[in-house]
Amino acid sequence: MQPTLRRAGGFALIGTISVTAPVLGRAAFVPFAAVALLAAFVITDGPLFDLFARPSDHREGRLNGLTGFALAAAGLAILATELGLPIDLFVASVFVLSYGNLGKRLVAEASDEPFLGTAGFGVAGSAAGFAGQAGVASLTSSPIVAPRFAFLAVAGALVAALFREMLFERDDPLVMLSAGLLLWLFDSLAVSVGVVDIGAALAVTVALGYASYALGAASVAGMLSGVLLGLLVIVFGGFGWFAVLIAFFGIGSLSTKFRYEEKKRRGIAEENEGARGTGNVLGNAAVALLCVLLFAGSRSLPVDGLLFQYAFAGSMAAALSDTLSSEIGGLYDSPRLITTMESVPPGTDGGVTWQGEVFGVLGATVVAGVAFALLPDVGFVGAAVVTLGGFLGMTADSVLGATVEGQQFGNEAVNFAATLVGAVVSAVAALALLGP
């Protein structure tokens, strides 16, 4: 057995201590605090040290990895017993990370394929997160709500896997704390989760996520971002919202791959063979995610939740409009800088062609059409509002590209600003034209 696999098994055993939280009550943090003290000051050599030590620990003569892991678990335990984090989510967060890492290491024994390792983390972490919640329910004589447990377990595993891809192995404490806090948020927003909804959501998002990775449309981190985003959109919004999201990702990915070699020759092709990474996904969809979370929490806000629906669709219309205008419009000659109309070389930030503008409007119209067909209360006027938001978002992207991109802002920041413009314009126009 490889040392990394033995170490992952040891961390999983330490993580299992969290299931005693319902019994220990306010002392739930004590076992992890004790482990942290032992790891930091007592266990400096011998078999236990060799079991838990990472390469950097050997160099420093201290179990820093185990110390950080235990302190993060102790911190979550205090949040659970003193500040209201549900006990089952504390346990689920610890289980997701510790057993997810074990699952990844088990897969690594047979294959070094990144996707398979991530899948091992996701499957093991999800199963452990569900088991942790069910274990707490059994100890406290609470009902086992399988659909809700499954949603939270999978969401936690996706969050942890995504952070593990973006960060480093030594950042496990940050991953655990982030997963716990986000699960707390998701739990507060998920009023009800049905068996059919969660089953369909998992099947659809995982299948599309794998397809995007297999076809080279997304990196592993980009795939995780997309699957997590899709799961949250379906659970908090519905399948109509998901269809709007997929309209952007599906058509946008195809346009990125369209005549890719020619784009490379022109110097306007996306990096990594067009595969979307986390930055690209979040740059285009962070506003949409915020909209769906606000929609889910709108029962506690003095705002009509339907406005967030228009904002969501407007942000996606802006994202697809901008993607088509640049990916297809960039294939045409004689672009002009949007701010001065002077001729610029292809690929210049802020350079537009009339063909790109036409395809941009078409992209916004496609998203508006999907919203009209599948989102409740979006009529012809609502579809026009979404199209307007998409067009103005695309225009804002071009103006920002011509003025600040590459200086103060990167491409992802400009994409975020453009989708925010699309969301705000659509929501304000809907409020003005359709009323409260």
C-alpha positions as CSV (number, residue, x, y, z in Angstrom):
1,M,0.0,0.0,0.0
2,Q,1.3,3.4,-1.0
3,P,2.2,5.9,1.8
4,T,-0.3,8.4,0.4
5,L,-3.1,5.9,0.5
6,R,-2.3,4.9,4.1
7,R,-2.2,8.6,5.0
8,A,-5.6,9.2,3.5
9,G,-6.9,6.2,5.4
10,G,-5.5,7.7,8.6
11,F,-7.1,11.1,8.0
12,A,-10.4,9.4,7.3
13,L,-10.3,7.6,10.7
14,I,-9.6,10.9,12.4
15,G,-12.5,12.5,10.5
16,T,-14.8,9.7,11.7
17,I,-14.5,11.1,15.2
18,S,-16.9,13.9,14.1
19,V,-19.8,11.5,14.3
20,T,-19.5,11.6,18.1
21,A,-20.7,15.3,18.1
22,P,-24.3,14.5,19.0
23,V,-23.2,12.6,22.0
24,L,-20.4,15.1,23.1
25,G,-22.6,18.2,22.6
26,R,-20.7,21.4,23.4
27,A,-17.5,19.3,23.9
28,A,-17.6,18.1,20.2
29,F,-14.5,20.2,19.5
30,V,-12.4,18.5,22.2
31,P,-11.3,15.4,20.4
32,F,-10.1,17.4,17.4
33,A,-8.3,19.9,19.6
34,A,-6.6,17.1,21.3
35,V,-5.5,15.6,18.0
36,A,-4.2,19.0,16.9
37,L,-2.1,19.4,20.1
38,L,-0.7,15.9,19.7
39,A,0.1,16.4,16.1
40,A,1.8,19.8,16.7
41,F,3.8,19.1,19.8
42,V,3.9,15.4,20.8
43,I,4.1,13.1,17.7
44,T,7.4,14.1,16.1
45,D,8.6,10.7,14.9
46,G,7.8,7.0,14.9
47,P,5.1,5.0,13.1
48,L,2.3,7.5,13.8
49,F,4.4,10.3,12.5
50,D,5.2,8.3,9.4
51,L,1.5,7.5,8.9
52,F,0.3,11.1,8.8
53,A,3.3,13.0,7.6
54,R,3.3,14.7,4.2
55,P,6.6,15.4,2.5
56,S,6.7,18.9,3.9
57,D,6.0,17.5,7.4
58,H,9.1,15.3,7.2
59,R,11.2,18.4,6.4
60,E,9.8,20.4,9.3
61,G,9.6,17.6,11.8
62,R,6.0,18.4,12.6
63,L,2.6,17.1,11.5
64,N,1.4,20.4,10.1
65,G,-1.1,18.8,7.8
66,L,-2.9,16.8,10.5
67,T,-2.7,19.8,12.8
68,G,-4.5,22.0,10.3
69,F,-7.1,19.4,9.5
70,A,-7.9,18.8,13.1
71,L,-8.1,22.6,13.9
72,A,-10.5,23.1,11.0
73,A,-12.7,20.3,12.3
74,A,-12.6,21.8,15.8
75,G,-13.6,25.2,14.4
76,L,-16.5,23.7,12.5
77,A,-17.5,21.8,15.7
78,I,-17.6,25.1,17.6
79,L,-19.7,26.7,14.9
80,A,-22.1,23.7,15.2
81,T,-22.5,23.8,19.0
82,E,-22.3,27.6,19.5
83,L,-23.4,29.4,16.4
84,G,-26.1,27.3,14.8
85,L,-24.4,25.2,12.1
86,P,-26.4,22.0,12.0
87,I,-24.5,19.1,13.5
88,D,-25.2,16.9,10.6
89,L,-23.6,19.4,8.2
90,F,-20.5,19.6,10.4
91,V,-20.2,15.8,10.2
92,A,-20.9,15.8,6.5
93,S,-18.3,18.4,5.8
94,V,-15.6,16.5,7.7
95,F,-16.6,13.2,6.1
96,V,-16.8,14.6,2.6
97,L,-13.2,15.8,2.7
98,S,-11.6,13.0,4.6
99,Y,-13.3,10.1,2.7
100,G,-13.3,12.0,-0.6
101,N,-9.5,12.2,-0.4
102,L,-9.4,8.5,0.5
103,G,-11.6,7.7,-2.6
104,K,-9.2,9.7,-4.8
105,R,-6.2,7.9,-3.5
106,L,-7.8,4.5,-4.0
107,V,-8.4,5.4,-7.7
108,A,-4.9,6.7,-8.0
109,E,-3.6,3.2,-7.1
110,A,-5.0,2.0,-10.5
111,S,-5.0,5.1,-12.7
112,D,-3.5,8.6,-12.9
113,E,-6.3,9.9,-15.1
114,P,-7.4,13.3,-13.6
115,F,-11.0,12.8,-14.3
116,L,-11.1,9.3,-12.6
117,G,-9.3,10.7,-9.5
118,T,-11.9,13.5,-9.3
119,A,-14.7,11.0,-9.8
120,G,-13.3,8.9,-7.0
121,F,-13.3,11.9,-4.7
122,G,-16.8,12.9,-5.7
123,V,-18.4,9.4,-5.3
124,A,-16.6,8.6,-2.0
125,G,-17.2,12.1,-0.6
126,S,-20.9,12.1,-1.6
127,A,-21.5,8.6,-0.1
128,A,-19.6,9.6,3.1
129,G,-21.5,12.9,3.4
130,F,-24.8,11.1,3.1
131,A,-23.7,8.5,5.6
132,G,-22.6,11.2,8.0
133,Q,-25.9,13.0,7.9
134,A,-27.8,9.7,8.3
135,G,-25.6,8.7,11.2
136,V,-26.4,11.9,13.1
137,A,-30.1,11.5,12.3
138,S,-29.9,8.0,13.8
139,L,-28.1,9.1,17.0
140,T,-30.6,12.0,17.5
141,S,-33.7,10.0,16.5
142,S,-34.4,12.4,13.7
143,P,-35.9,11.4,10.4
144,I,-33.6,10.5,7.5
145,V,-34.6,12.8,4.7
146,A,-32.8,11.0,1.8
147,P,-33.3,13.5,-1.0
148,R,-32.1,16.5,1.1
149,F,-29.2,14.4,2.5
150,A,-28.2,13.4,-1.1
151,F,-28.4,17.0,-2.4
152,L,-26.2,18.4,0.4
153,A,-23.8,15.5,0.3
154,V,-23.2,15.8,-3.5
155,A,-23.1,19.6,-3.3
156,G,-20.5,19.4,-0.5
157,A,-18.4,16.9,-2.5
158,L,-18.5,19.1,-5.6
159,V,-17.5,22.2,-3.5
160,A,-14.6,20.3,-1.9
161,A,-13.4,18.7,-5.1
162,L,-13.5,22.0,-6.9
163,F,-11.5,23.7,-4.1
164,R,-9.0,20.8,-4.1
165,E,-8.5,21.3,-7.8
166,M,-8.0,25.1,-7.4
167,L,-5.8,25.0,-4.2
168,F,-3.1,22.7,-2.8
169,E,-3.2,19.6,-0.6
170,R,-2.0,21.6,2.4
171,D,-5.1,23.8,2.0
172,D,-7.4,21.0,3.2
173,P,-8.5,23.1,6.3
174,L,-9.7,25.9,4.0
175,V,-11.5,23.3,1.9
176,M,-13.3,21.8,4.9
177,L,-14.3,25.2,6.3
178,S,-15.5,26.4,2.9
179,A,-17.6,23.3,2.4
180,G,-19.1,23.5,5.8
181,L,-20.1,27.2,5.4
182,L,-21.5,26.7,1.9
183,L,-23.5,23.7,3.0
184,W,-24.9,25.8,5.8
185,L,-26.1,28.3,3.1
186,F,-27.5,25.6,0.8
187,D,-29.3,24.0,3.6
188,S,-31.0,27.3,4.6
189,L,-32.1,27.9,1.0
190,A,-33.3,24.4,0.1
191,V,-36.9,24.5,1.4
192,S,-37.8,21.1,-0.2
193,V,-35.9,18.7,-2.3
194,G,-37.9,15.9,-4.0
195,V,-36.6,12.4,-4.9
196,V,-37.4,12.9,-8.6
197,D,-35.8,16.3,-8.7
198,I,-32.6,15.4,-7.1
199,G,-32.3,12.2,-9.0
200,A,-32.9,13.9,-12.3
201,A,-30.6,16.8,-11.4
202,L,-27.8,14.5,-10.6
203,A,-28.2,12.4,-13.7
204,V,-28.4,15.3,-16.0
205,T,-25.6,17.4,-14.5
206,V,-23.1,14.6,-14.1
207,A,-23.8,13.3,-17.6
208,L,-23.4,16.7,-19.2
209,G,-20.4,17.4,-17.0
210,Y,-18.6,14.3,-18.2
211,A,-19.6,15.0,-21.8
212,S,-18.1,18.5,-21.6
213,Y,-14.8,17.1,-20.2
214,A,-14.7,14.2,-22.7
215,L,-15.3,16.5,-25.7
216,G,-12.6,18.9,-24.5
217,A,-15.1,21.7,-23.8
218,A,-14.1,22.0,-20.1
219,S,-11.1,21.2,-17.9
220,V,-11.6,19.1,-14.8
221,A,-12.0,22.2,-12.7
222,G,-14.3,23.8,-15.3
223,M,-16.4,20.5,-15.3
224,L,-16.7,20.6,-11.5
225,S,-17.8,24.2,-11.6
226,G,-20.4,23.5,-14.3
227,V,-21.8,20.4,-12.6
228,L,-22.1,22.3,-9.2
229,L,-23.7,25.3,-10.9
230,G,-26.1,23.1,-12.8
231,L,-27.1,21.2,-9.6
232,L,-27.7,24.4,-7.7
233,V,-29.7,25.9,-10.5
234,I,-32.0,22.9,-10.8
235,V,-32.6,22.5,-7.1
236,F,-33.1,26.2,-6.4
237,G,-34.6,27.3,-9.7
238,G,-35.9,24.4,-11.7
239,F,-35.3,22.7,-15.0
240,G,-36.5,25.8,-16.9
241,W,-33.6,27.8,-15.4
242,F,-31.3,24.9,-16.2
243,A,-32.3,25.0,-19.8
244,V,-31.4,28.7,-20.0
245,L,-28.0,27.9,-18.5
246,I,-27.4,25.0,-20.9
247,A,-28.4,27.2,-23.8
248,F,-25.3,29.4,-23.0
249,F,-22.9,26.6,-22.2
250,G,-23.9,24.3,-25.1
251,I,-24.0,26.9,-27.8
252,G,-21.1,28.9,-26.3
253,S,-18.9,25.8,-26.3
254,L,-19.8,24.9,-29.9
255,S,-19.0,28.5,-31.0
256,T,-15.6,28.3,-29.2
257,K,-14.7,25.1,-31.1
258,F,-16.1,26.5,-34.4
259,R,-13.2,26.9,-36.9
260,Y,-10.8,26.8,-34.0
261,E,-7.7,26.3,-36.2
262,E,-8.5,29.4,-38.1
263,K,-8.9,31.3,-34.8
264,K,-5.5,30.1,-33.7
265,R,-4.0,31.5,-36.9
266,R,-5.7,34.8,-36.3
267,G,-4.5,34.8,-32.6
268,I,-8.0,35.0,-31.2
269,A,-8.5,31.4,-30.1
270,E,-9.3,30.5,-26.5
271,E,-6.4,28.9,-24.6
272,N,-6.4,25.1,-23.7
273,E,-8.0,24.2,-27.0
274,G,-11.1,26.0,-26.0
275,A,-11.7,24.0,-22.8
276,R,-13.4,26.2,-20.2
277,G,-11.7,26.5,-16.8
278,T,-13.1,27.6,-13.5
279,G,-12.3,31.3,-14.2
280,N,-14.2,31.2,-17.5
281,V,-17.2,29.4,-16.0
282,L,-17.5,31.7,-13.0
283,G,-16.7,34.8,-15.0
284,N,-19.7,34.1,-17.2
285,A,-22.0,32.5,-14.6
286,A,-21.2,33.9,-11.2
287,V,-24.0,36.5,-11.6
288,A,-26.4,33.8,-12.7
289,L,-25.5,31.7,-9.6
290,L,-26.1,34.8,-7.3
291,C,-29.5,35.3,-9.0
292,V,-30.7,31.8,-8.4
293,L,-29.5,31.9,-4.8
294,L,-31.3,35.2,-4.2
295,F,-34.4,33.7,-5.9
296,A,-34.3,30.8,-3.5
297,G,-34.0,33.2,-0.6
298,S,-36.5,35.7,-1.9
299,R,-39.1,34.6,0.6
300,S,-37.0,36.5,3.2
301,L,-36.4,39.5,1.0
302,P,-38.7,42.5,0.3
303,V,-38.3,41.9,-3.5
304,D,-40.4,39.9,-5.9
305,G,-38.5,36.7,-6.7
306,L,-39.5,36.9,-10.4
307,L,-37.1,39.9,-10.8
308,F,-34.2,37.5,-10.0
309,Q,-35.6,35.2,-12.8
310,Y,-35.3,38.1,-15.3
311,A,-31.9,39.0,-14.0
312,F,-30.7,35.4,-14.3
313,A,-31.9,35.1,-17.9
314,G,-30.5,38.6,-18.7
315,S,-27.1,37.6,-17.4
316,M,-27.1,34.4,-19.5
317,A,-28.2,36.3,-22.6
318,A,-25.3,38.7,-22.1
319,A,-22.9,35.8,-21.7
320,L,-24.0,34.0,-24.9
321,S,-24.3,37.3,-26.8
322,D,-20.8,38.3,-26.0
323,T,-19.5,34.7,-26.7
324,L,-21.0,34.6,-30.1
325,S,-20.0,38.1,-31.1
326,S,-16.4,37.4,-30.3
327,E,-16.1,33.7,-31.3
328,I,-17.9,34.1,-34.6
329,G,-17.5,37.8,-35.2
330,G,-13.8,37.5,-34.7
331,L,-13.6,35.3,-37.9
332,Y,-14.5,38.3,-40.0
333,D,-12.1,41.1,-41.2
334,S,-12.1,44.8,-40.6
335,P,-13.1,45.0,-36.9
336,R,-13.5,48.5,-35.5
337,L,-12.9,49.7,-32.0
338,I,-16.3,50.2,-30.4
339,T,-15.3,53.5,-28.7
340,T,-13.8,55.3,-31.7
341,M,-14.8,53.2,-34.8
342,E,-11.2,53.2,-36.0
343,S,-9.9,50.0,-37.7
344,V,-8.0,47.6,-35.5
345,P,-6.4,44.2,-36.0
346,P,-8.5,41.1,-35.4
347,G,-8.4,40.0,-31.7
348,T,-8.1,43.6,-30.4
349,D,-10.0,44.0,-27.1
350,G,-13.0,46.1,-27.8
351,G,-12.9,45.5,-31.6
352,V,-16.3,44.6,-33.1
353,T,-17.6,43.6,-36.5
354,W,-21.1,44.1,-37.8
355,Q,-21.3,40.3,-38.3
356,G,-20.3,39.8,-34.6
357,E,-23.0,42.3,-33.5
358,V,-25.6,40.3,-35.5
359,F,-24.6,37.0,-34.0
360,G,-24.5,38.6,-30.6
361,V,-28.1,39.8,-30.9
362,L,-29.0,36.3,-32.2
363,G,-27.4,34.8,-29.1
364,A,-29.4,37.0,-26.8
365,T,-32.6,36.2,-28.7
366,V,-32.0,32.4,-28.3
367,V,-31.7,32.7,-24.6
368,A,-34.8,35.0,-24.5
369,G,-36.6,32.3,-26.6
370,V,-35.7,29.6,-24.1
371,A,-36.8,31.8,-21.2
372,F,-40.1,32.6,-23.0
373,A,-40.7,28.9,-23.6
374,L,-39.7,27.4,-20.2
375,L,-39.7,30.1,-17.5
376,P,-42.9,31.0,-15.8
377,D,-44.4,34.5,-16.4
378,V,-41.9,35.4,-19.2
379,G,-44.1,36.6,-22.0
380,F,-43.2,38.4,-25.2
381,V,-42.4,41.6,-23.3
382,G,-40.3,39.6,-20.9
383,A,-38.4,38.0,-23.7
384,A,-37.8,41.4,-25.2
385,V,-36.5,42.6,-21.9
386,V,-34.0,39.6,-21.7
387,T,-32.9,40.3,-25.3
388,L,-32.3,44.0,-24.4
389,G,-30.3,43.0,-21.3
390,G,-28.2,40.6,-23.4
391,F,-27.4,43.1,-26.1
392,L,-26.4,45.9,-23.6
393,G,-24.3,43.4,-21.6
394,M,-22.5,42.4,-24.8
395,T,-22.0,46.1,-25.6
396,A,-20.7,46.8,-22.1
397,D,-18.2,44.0,-22.6
398,S,-16.9,45.6,-25.8
399,V,-16.6,49.0,-24.2
400,L,-14.8,47.6,-21.2
401,G,-12.5,45.7,-23.5
402,A,-11.6,48.8,-25.3
403,T,-11.0,50.9,-22.2
404,V,-9.8,48.9,-19.2
405,E,-9.3,45.3,-20.1
406,G,-5.6,44.3,-19.8
407,Q,-4.9,47.2,-17.5
408,Q,-7.0,47.1,-14.4
409,F,-9.2,44.1,-15.4
410,G,-8.7,40.6,-16.8
411,N,-11.0,38.9,-19.2
412,E,-13.0,37.1,-16.5
413,A,-13.6,40.4,-14.6
414,V,-14.9,42.0,-17.8
415,N,-17.2,39.0,-18.4
416,F,-18.5,39.3,-14.9
417,A,-19.2,43.0,-15.4
418,A,-21.0,42.3,-18.7
419,T,-23.2,39.7,-17.3
420,L,-24.0,42.0,-14.3
421,V,-25.1,44.7,-16.7
422,G,-27.3,42.2,-18.5
423,A,-28.8,41.1,-15.2
424,V,-29.4,44.6,-13.9
425,V,-30.9,45.9,-17.2
426,S,-33.2,43.0,-17.5
427,A,-34.4,43.2,-13.9
428,V,-34.9,47.0,-14.0
429,A,-36.7,46.9,-17.4
430,A,-38.9,44.1,-16.2
431,L,-39.8,46.1,-13.1
432,A,-40.6,49.2,-15.2
433,L,-42.5,47.5,-18.0
434,L,-44.3,44.6,-16.2
435,G,-44.7,46.1,-12.7
436,P,-44.2,44.5,-9.3
